[in-house]
């Protein structure tokens, strides 16, 4: 099975409410409020992951300016807590999701106790909550259902994604927020225009601001519009863009529904179990800024978001 283009993985990790607490514990001399992102450590070809990555192993450029790493924390043990929202497109074909429900339920039931899970469905540009965040994973799995499969029911998955990020259904402080979005990625409001999708960009801005990373699995939508190869190519490119900029990953099997999604879910779980929170010195300016991270450590690949939100 071919995995979709592997892209940067990571995210903004702390809600704004957590910033003062974190800033208070910074090393002496650290100016202002720092910025944070989540990075994922992967072994490169023939390599292996280290037991613990060191701050000196990373180089960060924020808005083309070197940024000093002042703290690096492995997100395990007491720092392993996170919230995962499973967001399903209600305009997906029933046949596309029905064969994968068992795999998705097994995945949810296998998550560690430190992960809270919520379930929701994209409808008419918003998200409908089916199950609030809970650590009762079998309960969350039981709330999964087949989509309504009405053509155009959602219109744009990016409206729903932005709505979820803006109205995240939990006020609880957590180290990480992530969305697993299963959709065809077709934006019926913007179509196949070669210009940047403003609805997608607005949703990404809100997602970055809310500290959410987005993982996507492509599933075909109902109706005729999304069956065109040209439309599918645009849609999958946008799913890749969302995952790159928010620090997730996009999964698909060419233009078809995947035979099974268990390998995708296994890869996702492996990524979530091997992440670090990177804190960099206070950056100039505010809002969304481009960011690049690299490492010279042999046998190691560290993937990070392409953009970061500076409060």
C-alpha positions in Angstrom: 0.0 0.0 0.0 1.3 3.4 -1.0 1.3 6.0 1.7 0.5 9.5 0.7 3.3 12.0 0.4 5.0 12.1 3.8 5.2 15.7 4.9 6.2 17.6 7.9 4.7 16.6 11.2 4.3 18.7 14.2 2.2 21.4 15.7 1.7 24.3 18.2 1.5 22.5 21.4 0.2 24.8 24.2 -3.1 26.8 24.3 -2.6 30.4 25.1 -3.8 29.8 28.6 -0.7 27.7 29.2 1.8 30.3 27.9 2.2 32.4 31.1 2.9 29.2 33.1 5.4 28.0 30.6 7.1 31.4 30.2 7.5 31.7 34.0 9.7 28.6 34.0 12.0 29.6 31.2 15.8 29.8 31.6 17.1 33.1 32.9 17.5 35.7 30.2 14.9 34.2 27.8 13.2 37.3 26.4 9.4 37.7 26.1 7.0 34.9 25.2 8.6 32.1 23.3 7.0 30.0 20.5 6.5 26.3 20.5 6.0 23.5 18.0 5.7 19.8 18.1 8.2 17.7 16.0 8.2 14.1 15.2 11.3 12.0 15.2 11.5 9.3 12.5 14.4 7.0 11.6 15.9 7.7 8.2 16.8 4.8 5.9 18.9 2.4 7.8 18.9 4.6 10.9 17.2 4.4 14.3 15.6 6.8 16.8 17.7 8.0 19.7 16.5 7.4 23.3 16.3 11.2 23.7 16.9 14.0 21.3 19.0 16.9 22.5 18.3 20.6 21.9 21.7 21.0 20.3 20.7 18.4 17.7 18.2 20.9 16.1 18.5 24.0 14.0 15.5 26.3 13.6 14.9 29.1 11.2 11.8 31.3 11.9 10.9 33.7 9.1 14.4 33.1 7.7 16.0 34.1 11.0 17.9 31.7 13.3 16.0 30.9 16.4 17.6 29.4 19.5 16.1 26.2 20.9 15.8 26.9 24.7 13.9 23.7 25.6 13.2 20.3 24.2 10.8 17.9 25.9 9.9 14.4 24.9 6.1 14.0 25.0 5.9 10.8 27.0 5.1 9.8 30.6 3.6 12.8 32.4 3.8 14.8 29.2 2.0 12.3 27.0 -1.5 13.7 27.4 -3.3 14.9 24.2 -6.7 15.3 22.6 -7.6 13.6 19.3 -10.7 14.6 17.4 -12.0 12.2 14.7 -13.7 14.4 12.1 -15.7 12.5 9.4 -17.2 14.0 6.3 -20.9 13.3 6.2 -20.8 13.6 2.4 -18.5 10.6 2.1 -19.8 7.6 0.2 -21.1 5.0 2.7 -19.2 2.3 0.8 -16.0 4.3 1.2 -16.2 4.3 5.0 -18.1 1.1 5.8 -15.2 -1.3 5.2 -13.0 0.8 7.4 -15.2 1.3 10.5 -13.8 -1.8 12.2 -10.2 -0.7 11.6 -11.0 2.8 12.9 -12.7 1.4 16.0 -9.8 -0.9 16.7 -7.4 2.1 16.4 -9.4 4.2 18.9 -9.6 1.3 21.4 -5.8 0.8 21.2 -5.0 4.4 22.1 -3.2 5.0 25.4 -5.2 6.2 28.4 -3.5 9.6 28.2 -5.3 10.3 24.9 -8.8 11.9 25.0 -11.0 11.1 22.0 -13.9 13.0 20.5 -16.1 12.2 17.4 -17.8 14.6 15.0 -19.2 14.9 11.5 -18.9 17.6 8.9 -22.3 19.0 7.9 -23.1 22.2 6.0 -19.7 23.8 6.7 -19.7 23.1 10.4 -18.9 20.2 12.6 -21.5 18.3 14.6 -20.3 16.8 17.8 -21.3 13.1 18.2 -19.1 12.3 21.2 -17.4 14.8 23.6 -13.8 14.2 24.6 -13.4 11.1 26.7 -10.8 8.6 27.8 -13.4 5.9 27.5 -12.2 4.8 24.1 -14.7 1.9 23.5 -17.5 4.5 24.2 -16.0 6.8 21.6 -15.6 4.0 19.1 -19.3 3.1 19.6 -20.4 6.5 18.5 -19.0 6.1 15.0 -21.6 5.7 12.3 -21.8 5.6 8.5 -22.0 9.0 6.7 -25.3 10.3 5.4 -23.7 10.3 1.9 -25.6 13.2 0.5 -23.8 15.0 -2.4 -22.8 18.5 -1.3 -23.8 17.9 2.3 -20.6 19.5 3.5 -19.7 21.8 0.6 -16.2 22.5 1.9 -14.3 20.4 4.5 -12.2 23.5 5.3 -15.2 25.4 6.6 -15.8 22.5 9.0 -12.1 22.2 10.0 -11.9 25.9 10.8 -15.2 25.8 12.7 -13.8 22.9 14.8 -10.5 24.7 15.5 -12.3 27.9 16.5 -14.8 26.2 18.7 -12.6 23.4 20.1 -15.0 21.4 22.3 -12.8 21.4 25.4 -11.4 24.0 27.7 -9.1 21.6 29.4 -5.3 22.3 29.1 -3.5 19.7 27.1 0.0 19.3 25.6 -1.3 18.4 22.2 -4.3 18.7 20.0 -4.8 16.7 16.8 -7.5 16.1 14.2 -7.9 12.9 12.1 -10.0 14.2 9.2 -11.4 11.6 6.7 -12.8 13.3 3.6 -12.3 13.7 -0.2 -10.8 17.1 0.4 -12.9 18.7 -2.4 -13.8 22.3 -1.8 -16.9 22.8 -3.8 -16.9 26.6 -3.1 -13.5 27.1 -4.7 -13.4 24.2 -7.2 -10.2 23.8 -9.2 -9.0 27.3 -9.4 -5.2 27.6 -9.8 -5.2 30.4 -7.2 -4.7 29.7 -3.5 -7.9 28.6 -1.8 -8.8 31.4 0.6 -11.2 29.2 2.5 -8.4 26.6 3.1 -6.0 29.4 4.1 -8.4 30.9 6.6 -9.1 27.5 8.1 -5.3 26.8 8.4 -4.8 30.2 10.1 -7.4 29.3 12.7 -6.1 25.8 13.2 -2.6 27.1 13.8 -3.9 29.7 16.2 -5.7 27.0 18.1 -2.7 24.7 18.2 -4.2 21.9 16.2 -2.3 19.5 13.9 -4.4 17.9 11.1 -4.0 14.3 9.8 -6.0 13.4 6.6 -7.1 10.2 5.1 -8.6 10.5 1.6 -12.0 8.8 1.1 -14.2 9.4 -2.0 -17.2 11.6 -1.6 -20.7 11.0 -2.9 -22.0 12.5 -6.1 -20.4 12.9 -9.5 -18.3 16.1 -9.0 -15.5 14.5 -7.0 -14.9 11.6 -9.4 -13.0 13.7 -12.0 -9.3 13.1 -11.9 -8.5 16.8 -12.2 -10.8 17.5 -9.2 -9.2 14.7 -7.2 -5.7 16.0 -7.9 -6.6 19.4 -6.5 -8.4 17.9 -3.5 -5.5 15.7 -2.5 -3.0 18.6 -3.0 -5.0 20.6 -0.6 -5.1 17.8 2.0 -1.3 17.7 1.7 -1.1 21.5 2.1 -3.3 21.3 5.3 -1.1 18.6 6.8 2.1 20.3 5.9 1.2 23.7 7.4 -0.4 22.4 10.5 2.1 19.7 11.2 0.2 16.5 10.4 0.4 14.0 7.5 -1.8 13.1 4.5 -2.6 9.5 3.6 -4.1 8.2 0.4 -3.8 5.4 -2.1 -3.6 7.1 -5.5 -7.1 8.4 -6.5 -9.0 5.4 -5.1 -10.3 4.5 -1.7 -7.6 2.6 0.3 -8.0 -1.2 0.5 -7.5 -0.8 4.2 -6.5 2.0 6.5 -4.8 0.0 9.2 -1.3 0.8 7.9 -2.2 4.5 7.9 -3.5 4.4 11.4 -0.5 2.4 12.6 1.8 5.1 11.1 -0.2 7.8 12.8 0.0 6.1 16.2 3.8 5.7 15.7 4.2 9.4 15.0 2.1 10.4 18.0 4.3 8.2 20.3 7.5 9.8 19.1 7.1 13.5 19.4 8.9 16.3 21.2 7.8 19.8 22.1 10.3 22.4 20.9 10.5 25.8 22.6 12.3 28.5 20.8 13.3 32.0 22.0 10.8 34.8 21.5 10.3 35.6 17.8 9.9 39.0 16.3 6.5 39.9 15.1 3.2 38.1 15.7 0.8 35.8 13.9 1.6 33.0 11.4 5.3 32.8 10.3 7.2 30.3 8.1 9.5 28.0 10.1 12.1 25.5 9.1 13.8 22.8 11.2 16.6 20.5 10.4 19.0 18.1 12.2 22.5 16.9 11.2 22.2 13.8 13.4 23.0 10.7 11.3 20.3 8.1 10.8 17.6 10.5 12.0 14.8 12.4 10.4 13.0 15.2 12.3 9.8 16.5 10.7 8.2 19.8 11.8 5.5 22.2 10.7 6.1 24.7 7.9 4.4 27.5 9.7 4.1 28.5 13.3 1.7 30.8 15.2 3.4 33.5 17.4 0.9 34.9 20.0 
